[in-house]
């Protein structure tokens, strides 16, 4: 099976080499649609062997992506943005997956590098080159609607996902968002679409979440609740099977098949709506309501890795309300899902410290430091706990590491910590 990478780009000379370098020896064809670059983006793409085509930008991502699909000649299509890279570990799984006849779409796990919320998402970026597959929506362009339409007519296809992180995405880092004015661009595109599609639960979720991120909390809550009513209303109109996660308990050559009920009910959207309502009500200091939305989200049958942010945020809220054991359980559940979740270990250490479970706290902080040796706060709190249990030597070593790291990014905290140690006559 021939695999084609399909991209749309504009002024991506800084990030494009890393993106295209990550797919070398994975894809058989690179199709790049340039939408008006004024830098060396087209030349860089050509250096990687890409077929470069041109398209006048019309403020519609779907229109551009569908134009790019016209130039694809492969049997399967992989879609990446310039600020994304393919992980080396996933390449063999992709190659095996596209040689299975049953699948129309294979979702991929994407990690949001540096994101403060929702570190993982499941994205529909690997699909068969089917004549009826097309992108829809001007922003957050998706093939999901066309996939659903095909499945109704051609019900022999399956939809699945690959386990393990496939795509690393750097575009949600704060500095990138601010530099490229992404919030304003996204809001403008989605507001126009929402005006014509006021009952679209997906755009309610995305635009509502964006409003919350921009500080327009009440507007965000209104949209998120609207989407929630839409999804729940659609489900109540039809009889559904009992909830389930996987159609098959065993994966087929690394692919897990999504249960048909999950596809029809849009549990991923329902999760996002509840998740972002949890964030919104946290901003409004309505912690009971925030907790209830996180709990509703976490009950849904979606891929467990996508729940990581939900468990972490729920743990923070339970800790804030004094339910330390509940918070500990939430953090431990997050770590069972992803044993490399650095923030989860740090938060577990904090709640164990608050509970007087100092041995567990030390272990959690050390795990966080092992995964991120530059974690100043973890060193600092490790020093506090070690001092509490009388291990002065290792406590001072941890404090000194914290001070050295704080001096680089937070010199005021480094000075405060140093003064505190001097006042206690520890140094």
C-alpha positions as CSV (number, residue, x, y, z in Angstrom):
1,X,0.0,0.0,0.0
2,X,1.3,3.4,-0.9
3,X,1.1,6.1,1.8
4,X,0.9,9.8,1.0
5,X,1.6,12.6,3.4
6,X,-0.8,15.5,2.7
7,X,-0.1,19.0,4.2
8,X,-1.2,22.6,3.9
9,X,1.4,25.2,4.8
10,X,2.1,28.9,5.0
11,X,5.4,30.5,6.1
12,X,6.6,27.4,7.9
13,X,10.3,27.5,7.1
14,X,11.3,27.2,10.8
15,X,9.2,24.0,11.6
16,X,8.8,22.3,8.3
17,X,12.2,20.5,8.2
18,X,11.6,18.8,11.5
19,X,8.1,17.7,10.4
20,X,9.2,16.3,7.0
21,X,12.3,14.7,8.5
22,X,10.1,12.7,10.8
23,X,8.3,11.0,7.9
24,X,11.3,10.1,5.9
25,X,11.3,6.3,5.2
26,X,7.6,6.2,6.4
27,X,5.6,7.8,3.5
28,X,6.0,7.1,-0.2
29,X,4.8,10.5,-1.3
30,X,4.7,14.1,0.1
31,X,2.0,16.4,-1.1
32,X,2.4,20.0,0.1
33,X,-0.2,22.7,-0.7
34,X,1.2,26.2,-0.1
35,X,-1.4,28.8,0.7
36,X,0.7,32.0,0.2
37,X,4.1,31.7,1.8
38,X,6.5,34.6,1.6
39,X,9.4,32.7,3.0
40,X,11.4,29.6,1.9
41,X,8.6,27.1,2.8
42,X,8.1,25.8,-0.8
43,X,11.8,25.4,-1.4
44,X,12.3,23.5,1.8
45,X,9.4,21.2,0.9
46,X,10.9,20.5,-2.5
47,X,14.3,19.6,-0.8
48,X,12.5,16.8,1.0
49,X,11.1,15.5,-2.3
50,X,7.6,17.0,-1.9
51,X,5.3,17.8,-4.8
52,X,4.4,21.4,-4.1
53,X,1.1,22.9,-5.3
54,X,-0.4,26.4,-4.7
55,X,-3.7,27.6,-3.5
56,X,-5.0,31.1,-2.7
57,X,-6.0,31.2,1.0
58,X,-9.7,31.8,1.5
59,X,-9.9,31.6,5.4
60,X,-11.3,28.0,5.2
61,X,-9.0,25.1,6.3
62,X,-11.3,22.5,4.8
63,X,-11.3,24.1,1.4
64,X,-7.5,24.0,1.5
65,X,-7.2,20.5,2.8
66,X,-9.7,19.2,0.2
67,X,-7.7,20.9,-2.6
68,X,-4.5,19.2,-1.3
69,X,-6.3,15.8,-1.4
70,X,-6.8,16.3,-5.2
71,X,-3.1,15.8,-5.7
72,X,-2.7,12.6,-3.6
73,X,-1.9,9.4,-5.5
74,X,-1.4,7.0,-2.6
75,X,-3.8,4.3,-1.3
76,X,-3.7,5.9,2.2
77,X,-3.4,9.5,3.4
78,X,-1.5,10.7,6.5
79,X,-2.2,14.3,7.4
80,X,0.2,16.4,9.4
81,X,0.6,20.1,10.1
82,X,4.0,21.8,10.0
83,X,4.2,22.1,13.8
84,X,3.7,18.3,14.2
85,X,6.1,15.4,14.0
86,X,5.6,11.7,13.6
87,X,7.1,9.6,16.5
88,X,9.7,7.0,15.3
89,X,8.0,4.3,17.4
90,X,4.7,4.5,15.4
91,X,6.1,4.1,11.9
92,X,6.0,0.2,11.9
93,X,2.5,0.2,13.3
94,X,1.3,2.5,10.6
95,X,2.8,0.4,7.9
96,X,1.2,-2.8,9.3
97,X,-2.2,-1.0,9.7
98,X,-2.6,0.3,6.2
99,X,-2.1,-3.3,4.8
100,X,-5.3,-4.5,6.6
101,X,-8.3,-4.5,4.3
102,X,-11.0,-3.8,6.9
103,X,-10.2,-0.2,7.9
104,X,-11.4,3.0,6.5
105,X,-10.0,5.3,9.2
106,X,-7.3,4.8,11.8
107,X,-7.2,7.5,14.5
108,X,-3.9,8.5,15.9
109,X,-3.0,9.6,19.4
110,X,-1.5,13.2,19.4
111,X,0.4,14.6,22.3
112,X,0.2,18.4,22.9
113,X,3.7,19.3,23.9
114,X,3.8,22.0,26.6
115,X,0.0,22.2,26.8
116,X,-1.4,23.1,30.2
117,X,-4.6,21.2,29.6
118,X,-5.6,18.0,27.6
119,X,-2.1,16.6,27.0
120,X,-3.5,13.9,24.6
121,X,-6.1,13.8,21.9
122,X,-7.3,11.2,19.3
123,X,-7.2,12.7,15.8
124,X,-8.5,11.4,12.5
125,X,-5.3,11.8,10.5
126,X,-4.8,8.4,8.8
127,X,-7.4,7.3,6.3
128,X,-8.0,5.4,3.1
129,X,-7.8,7.4,-0.1
130,X,-11.6,7.0,-0.6
131,X,-13.3,9.3,-3.2
132,X,-16.0,10.4,-0.7
133,X,-13.7,11.3,2.2
134,X,-13.4,15.0,2.5
135,X,-12.7,17.7,5.2
136,X,-15.5,19.8,6.6
137,X,-15.6,22.9,8.8
138,X,-13.5,26.0,8.2
139,X,-11.5,25.6,11.4
140,X,-10.6,22.3,13.1
141,X,-11.2,20.7,9.7
142,X,-12.2,17.1,10.1
143,X,-13.0,14.1,7.9
144,X,-15.3,12.6,10.5
145,X,-18.6,13.7,9.0
146,X,-17.8,12.2,5.7
147,X,-16.5,9.0,7.3
148,X,-19.8,8.7,9.1
149,X,-21.7,9.1,5.9
150,X,-19.6,6.4,4.2
151,X,-20.1,4.0,7.0
152,X,-23.9,4.3,6.7
153,X,-23.7,3.3,3.0
154,X,-20.7,0.9,3.1
155,X,-21.1,-0.8,6.5
156,X,-18.3,-3.3,6.0
157,X,-15.6,-0.8,6.9
158,X,-14.2,-0.4,10.4
159,X,-12.8,2.5,12.3
160,X,-10.0,2.0,14.8
161,X,-7.0,3.6,16.5
162,X,-3.4,2.9,17.1
163,X,-2.2,2.7,20.7
164,X,0.8,4.8,21.6
165,X,1.6,8.4,20.8
166,X,1.9,8.9,17.0
167,X,2.1,12.7,16.7
168,X,3.8,15.3,18.7
169,X,2.2,18.8,18.4
170,X,4.0,21.9,19.5
171,X,1.4,24.5,18.3
172,X,-0.5,24.8,21.6
173,X,2.4,26.2,23.5
174,X,1.6,29.6,25.0
175,X,4.4,31.4,23.2
176,X,3.4,30.0,19.8
177,X,-0.3,30.9,20.4
178,X,0.5,34.4,21.3
179,X,3.0,34.9,18.5
180,X,0.7,33.7,15.8
181,X,-2.5,35.3,17.3
182,X,-4.1,31.8,17.1
183,X,-7.0,32.5,19.4
184,X,-8.3,35.5,17.4
185,X,-8.0,33.6,14.1
186,X,-9.7,30.5,15.5
187,X,-12.5,32.5,17.1
188,X,-13.2,34.4,13.9
189,X,-13.4,31.3,11.8
190,X,-15.5,29.3,14.3
191,X,-17.9,32.2,15.0
192,X,-18.8,32.4,11.3
193,X,-19.4,28.7,11.1
194,X,-21.4,28.7,14.3
195,X,-23.7,31.5,13.0
196,X,-24.8,29.1,10.2
197,X,-24.7,25.9,12.4
198,X,-25.9,26.9,15.9
199,X,-26.8,23.3,16.9
200,X,-23.5,21.8,15.9
201,X,-22.2,20.2,19.2
202,X,-18.6,20.0,17.9
203,X,-18.3,23.7,17.2
204,X,-20.1,24.4,20.5
205,X,-17.3,22.4,22.2
206,X,-14.4,24.0,20.4
207,X,-15.7,27.6,20.4
208,X,-16.9,27.3,24.0
209,X,-13.5,26.0,25.2
210,X,-11.8,28.7,23.3
211,X,-14.0,31.4,24.9
212,X,-13.0,29.9,28.3
213,X,-9.3,30.0,27.4
214,X,-9.7,33.7,26.3
215,X,-11.4,34.6,29.6
216,X,-14.9,34.9,28.3
217,X,-16.1,32.4,30.9
218,X,-19.9,32.9,30.8
219,X,-20.0,32.9,27.0
220,X,-18.0,29.7,27.0
221,X,-20.3,28.0,29.5
222,X,-23.4,28.9,27.5
223,X,-21.9,27.3,24.4
224,X,-20.6,24.2,26.2
225,X,-24.0,23.6,27.8
226,X,-25.7,24.1,24.4
227,X,-23.5,21.4,22.9
228,X,-24.1,19.1,25.9
229,X,-27.9,19.4,25.4
230,X,-27.5,18.7,21.7
231,X,-25.4,15.5,22.2
232,X,-27.6,14.2,25.0
233,X,-30.8,15.1,23.1
234,X,-29.6,13.2,20.0
235,X,-28.8,10.1,22.1
236,X,-32.2,10.1,23.9
237,X,-34.0,10.1,20.5
238,X,-32.6,6.7,19.6
239,X,-32.1,3.4,21.4
240,X,-28.6,2.7,22.2
241,X,-26.7,-0.4,23.2
242,X,-25.1,-0.7,26.6
243,X,-21.9,1.3,26.9
244,X,-18.8,-0.5,25.8
245,X,-15.2,0.5,24.8
246,X,-13.8,-2.1,22.4
247,X,-15.7,-4.2,19.9
248,X,-12.8,-6.7,20.1
249,X,-10.9,-7.3,23.3
250,X,-7.8,-8.1,21.3
251,X,-6.2,-5.6,18.9
252,X,-5.9,-6.6,15.2
253,X,-2.2,-6.2,14.4
254,X,-1.9,-3.3,16.8
255,X,-5.2,-1.6,15.8
256,X,-8.1,-1.4,18.2
257,X,-11.6,-1.3,16.7
258,X,-14.0,1.4,18.0
259,X,-17.4,0.1,19.1
260,X,-20.1,1.2,16.7
261,X,-22.1,2.7,19.6
262,X,-19.1,4.9,20.5
263,X,-18.9,6.2,16.9
264,X,-22.6,7.0,16.7
265,X,-22.8,8.8,20.1
266,X,-19.8,11.1,19.9
267,X,-18.5,10.2,23.3
268,X,-15.3,12.1,22.6
269,X,-17.3,15.4,22.1
270,X,-19.4,14.6,25.2
271,X,-16.1,14.2,27.2
272,X,-14.7,17.5,25.9
273,X,-17.9,19.4,26.7
274,X,-17.9,18.1,30.3
275,X,-14.1,18.5,30.6
276,X,-14.2,22.2,29.5
277,X,-17.2,22.9,31.7
278,X,-15.0,21.6,34.6
279,X,-12.4,24.1,33.6
280,X,-14.9,26.9,33.3
281,X,-16.6,26.4,36.7
282,X,-13.1,26.1,38.3
283,X,-12.5,29.6,37.0
284,X,-15.7,30.7,38.6
285,X,-14.7,29.0,41.9
286,X,-17.8,26.8,41.7
287,X,-15.8,23.7,42.7
288,X,-18.7,21.3,43.3
289,X,-20.1,21.9,39.8
290,X,-16.6,21.6,38.3
291,X,-16.1,18.3,40.1
292,X,-19.4,16.9,38.9
293,X,-18.5,17.7,35.2
294,X,-15.1,16.1,35.5
295,X,-16.7,13.0,37.1
296,X,-19.3,12.8,34.3
297,X,-16.5,13.1,31.7
298,X,-14.4,10.4,33.3
299,X,-17.3,7.9,33.3
300,X,-17.4,8.0,29.5
301,X,-16.1,5.1,27.3
302,X,-13.2,6.9,25.5
303,X,-9.6,5.9,25.1
304,X,-8.1,6.1,28.6
305,X,-5.1,8.2,27.7
306,X,-7.5,11.0,26.7
307,X,-8.7,11.1,30.3
308,X,-5.3,12.0,31.7
309,X,-6.1,15.7,32.1
310,X,-9.5,15.0,33.6
311,X,-8.1,12.8,36.3
312,X,-5.3,15.3,37.1
313,X,-7.7,18.3,37.2
314,X,-10.2,16.3,39.3
315,X,-7.4,15.5,41.7
316,X,-6.5,19.2,42.1
317,X,-10.1,20.1,42.9
318,X,-10.6,17.3,45.4
319,X,-7.4,18.4,47.1
320,X,-8.6,22.0,47.2
321,X,-11.9,20.8,48.8
322,X,-10.1,18.8,51.5
323,X,-10.8,15.3,50.0
324,X,-7.1,14.3,50.1
325,X,-7.8,10.5,49.7
326,X,-10.0,11.2,46.7
327,X,-7.3,13.4,45.2
328,X,-4.7,10.7,45.8
329,X,-6.9,8.2,44.0
330,X,-7.3,10.5,41.0
331,X,-3.6,11.1,40.6
332,X,-2.8,7.4,41.0
333,X,-5.4,6.6,38.4
334,X,-3.7,9.1,36.0
335,X,-0.4,7.5,36.6
336,X,-1.8,4.0,35.9
337,X,-2.9,5.4,32.5
338,X,0.5,7.1,31.8
339,X,3.4,6.1,33.9
340,X,5.5,8.9,32.3
341,X,3.1,11.7,33.4
342,X,5.5,14.1,35.2
343,X,2.8,16.4,36.6
344,X,0.9,13.5,38.0
345,X,3.9,12.4,40.1
346,X,4.5,15.9,41.4
347,X,0.8,16.3,42.3
348,X,0.8,12.9,44.0
349,X,3.8,14.0,46.0
350,X,2.0,17.2,47.1
351,X,-1.1,15.3,48.3
352,X,1.0,12.6,50.0
353,X,2.9,15.4,51.8
354,X,-0.4,17.0,52.9
355,X,-1.5,13.5,54.2
356,X,1.7,13.0,56.1
357,X,2.7,10.1,53.8
358,X,6.3,11.2,53.6
359,X,7.8,8.0,52.2
360,X,5.3,8.0,49.3
361,X,5.8,11.7,48.8
362,X,9.6,11.2,48.4
363,X,9.0,8.4,45.9
364,X,6.6,10.5,43.9
365,X,8.9,13.6,43.8
366,X,11.9,11.4,42.8
367,X,9.8,9.9,39.9
368,X,9.0,13.4,38.7
369,X,12.6,14.5,38.9
370,X,13.8,11.3,37.1
371,X,11.4,12.2,34.2
372,X,12.2,15.9,34.3
373,X,15.6,16.7,35.9
374,X,14.9,20.4,35.6
375,X,11.8,20.3,37.8
376,X,12.7,23.0,40.4
377,X,9.4,22.7,42.4
378,X,9.8,19.0,42.7
379,X,13.3,19.4,44.1
380,X,12.1,22.1,46.5
381,X,9.2,20.0,47.8
382,X,11.4,17.0,48.0
383,X,13.8,19.0,50.2
384,X,10.9,20.0,52.5
385,X,9.8,16.3,53.0
386,X,13.3,15.0,53.5
387,X,13.8,17.7,56.1
388,X,10.6,16.6,57.9
389,X,11.8,13.0,58.2
390,X,15.3,14.1,59.4
391,X,17.3,13.5,56.3
392,X,19.1,16.8,56.4
393,X,22.0,15.9,54.1
394,X,19.8,14.9,51.2
395,X,17.3,17.7,52.0
396,X,20.0,20.3,51.5
397,X,21.1,18.6,48.3
398,X,17.6,18.9,46.9
399,X,17.2,22.5,48.1
400,X,20.5,23.4,46.3
401,X,19.3,21.9,43.1
402,X,16.0,23.8,43.4
403,X,17.9,27.1,44.0
404,X,20.1,26.5,41.0
405,X,17.2,25.8,38.8
406,X,15.1,28.7,40.2
407,X,18.0,31.1,39.5
408,X,17.5,30.5,35.8
409,X,13.8,31.1,35.6
410,X,12.6,32.5,38.9
411,X,15.4,34.3,40.7
412,X,13.1,35.8,43.3
413,X,12.0,32.4,44.4
414,X,15.7,31.3,44.5
415,X,16.5,34.2,46.7
416,X,13.6,33.5,49.0
417,X,14.5,29.9,49.4
418,X,18.1,30.7,50.1
419,X,17.2,33.2,52.8
420,X,14.9,30.6,54.4
421,X,17.7,28.1,54.6
422,X,20.0,30.7,56.1
423,X,17.5,31.7,58.7
424,X,17.1,28.0,59.7
425,X,20.9,27.9,59.9
426,X,21.0,25.0,57.5
427,X,23.6,26.7,55.3
